[in-house]
């Protein structure tokens, strides 16, 4: 895992490459790569590429970047891990490629130099990279199909800039820190900023599963590349075990983030099978939670003991949590109401000298275990029936506020919740569209909603293929597509990246894997869909303790450092959103928390 960045002159009369800007941008990503840094400039002065290194594969100087082909035509900077690099390396070596390192970066460099977009589609892993072709004077920016690794760019008159972090682009000094109004509205609606927007005007995300080509001074529109990772269709449990095994490739120890949930326990059990010795596992819990259902420690301890893991557990007090919250706000790369839990566990792992850890993130989306899989279609059906009652839609917002004053989103049930995408927004969203004028002003809210009306925005996600190539065919797969393309991509994966990298920890997610999704899709996501995740996990890893499968689902909770007694989860999240925006110097004076 690393940090990448670069500058490209888009015209002959563009300003020369600014070495100080490059240095500032790279310095802002120091935590992403404490093991080294590098910079390369093209012979003609058109482009400069920079890199911060977290050494995980081939720890020698041979694995350093930027990396150039022997002929000098192609130069790469890359962030991520390619889990099938050894198979691809063997194929390329058979075709005559002479490798100078044992890194996955060199495999990526030669594969894409030879095969272009087709080569990108063969990669199994998480990645974001930039490839310069000195013969064609072109730059290629690319990102993995799930969007696990981030990549941002800003195209300004004369110069293209890109980096792994939005804040790094701003730190360079040439990108204004002016908030994007549409992104701000999107954050208020969803609790995170969905791609391609970012919180900064003029900075955009390379969309997941897409490339952006830059040539002849023109920055092309994002284009999707075909995903052709070899499909696997074994029994689903075997596919998951294979994915966990593939995610263990490293030249440094690989640890586990362990909660009391099924997903992290399942990853832990399968990792133990694949490794010669049990790995170390990390659990964070909190003072004052002893004896409560939300305390992760007792069950995580039981899982660790049963699997023979070395278990590092830390219980944090409220003052420590509050101090870490301020640190997390400083590290947060885009506004979000999530990510703090990962920040805390990654900090603990880093203090123990760990560079790489596996997480159970993505299991709920793959195996359909969020309450939303049942709740959202049911809410949509009920809302549709209510909407047919004469006159109810007119009085409903006021009626809902009186009936459920602690559930402000209920007021939008008939306006937004009569379809699965609309009901999904009410399930995951933060503020209603009708509340935005009071926060942003009427004109700004109107303009933003023309671009990102939430139900329409969610519905558009259903038209796009999943990373495994499938599409939503019913309500269950529709909710899965929404959870994956919205909540997982724009919140969980993005937040896990900045939150772990703030402590120089590479977080890997075996549930978020194209071949695994292909395997389960081939079985209609059974047996998990029909029997439930607990039954699937029990069959896949019978060595896990029975208590893990009977605990009610709670998610990994952390204390709210802002509210001593939040009135409801909605109010808590809304207060949190305000504090997050304040950290970005965005103050909404008419803020009202319902």
Phi, psi and omega in degrees: 000142188209186170234134180237157177196169178185166175232139177227125175282127185266354181208153180301330182266012178292156179301149177296159180298133185265108181297326180290323176297317177301315181297316181295319180297315182292322179297327179292345179249025184302323181293335179288339184208076182281355186267359178160167177212156180209160179215143179222141175236141180292152181303327181273358178078016181282326190219150171229134180240138180231159187208139168245134190250129164251105188284116181234320175241134185051086185285356183283168176300341180296337180270005182289155177234165358302152185235133185239143176294154181305329180284346178086000185283318188247138176228137188236141159234137193213142178233123177142199176216135176253113188279342176255027185293330181291320176295317179293323178298316180298318178296315181293321178298322177295336179270004174107003179286131179258108184275144180250357180217176175251024186268157174286336179298319181292325175297314178301315181303309183289324182296311183287327176298324181276321192244351179064222183300326179299324178292321178300318182295345180270353183282134173251114179157201177238130186198151167215131184210164174232131181236122178262129175254107186285340178285316180269354183055050183229152179239136178241123174254135184216154183217148186292162188299325180274345185077035180293319181257137184273156173203127185234151179215154178226120179256112180241164181308115175092340187216137169253135176238145174216157179194166178283345182224143175297316182296330178293321176298317179294323181295335178298333174101350182258351179256123182293146180267032179284127180295145174274123185296320179296318178296321178297315177298319179298320177298317179295326180285318191248343185087004175202170181258114182284145176292153009274001181290158165226171183292342180260131176298133179091349176255131181234154175270138166294120184296152178303139177071020184232163170238156171236122180259139178234120183204145178054036177078004182248134176263112184287162175289150177303137178229139183279137177259152181287133177267117184233026173305132183307126182287144174241135178230047174278186175301137188306318180297323178293324178295321179292317178300321179293323179295315178300316179299317180297327182282000180267357182295123181186157173257014175227163179299144177249125182255183180231143166265117188242120174251198175262015182268163182293320187298311181291326176295320179295316176299318180298315181297317181288328176294321179298323178295325188272341184261152178292335178218148181300140179280173174276144180236146184239135179225135175245135173219187196223144178297142181090352180261000181304133179082358179261157182296332183280356178284117182285337195296310187301313183286322176299321178297318179296317178297313181299317180296318181294328181267354181076024180284148165281117191250121176254117185238137178225131178254121187258139175275168185297322180294322178294318179300316180297320179293318178295328178297319178296321177294321179295319177300321180292328182275338185301125186274332172219152181304136178200152175263013183233182172098344186294324180298315178296321178303317183292315182290321179296323177299317178297315180298318180297320179297338178265010175083017183271137176254333187227136178217150175261145180233155175273010180304138178099347180294323180295323179290316182292318188258003171069039187256002172290147173303336182299333182297329175263321187291314188298309177299324180294317178298319181297318179295317180293318180296321180296321178293317180296323183295339180279350180284128185301129173082348186292323183301328182289320186264350188302313183305315180291321179297317181297321180295326178284322183287319184226073184297337179271004180235076188298331182287344178300332180298337180266010186302312184280333180284328188234341194262015184273357175235163179299314177299320180292318178294327176296319177301316179296328179289318186258341189289172184250298176246157176276153175306323181294342180272345185295321180303324180289340182263319186254343191099149187298314184293315180296319179296317180299314181296319181294318182291338174295333179266329191220043171303124196296317181294320179292320179297316178295318181299324180295333178294333182288339180281342182273144178290150172292164178302334178275000178097348181278171178227161179295128182244347181202184184298321182296311180288336174294314178296320177301316179297321180291316179298322184284316186275345180246288186294312181295309187289311190272348182236295188295310183292315180297316181292324178295327179295303183292324185292322178281319182291340175299336176250017179060042178242128176272120181259126180249147189230088184299336178287343183256080192214125185300309179300325177295314178298321177300317182296314181288325177297325179296337178257016181064027182059026172265157005275358184299322184296319184274317187267340184098158184295323183299316180294319178298313182293322180298320179287325182285329183218074182295347179286348179286148183293146183299329182298334181295331186267353181252350179291131176300145180290128179233338189079163180277105183268151173228153178296144175278115183286354186260328188238124178287325181216077181298141183290330179195169178299323180295316179295320179300312180296324180289320174298318180299318180300321180296317180293323177298314180295325177298325177294338176262014179062032175249115180242124178255101190295336182265021183301129174229127179260117181277000000 
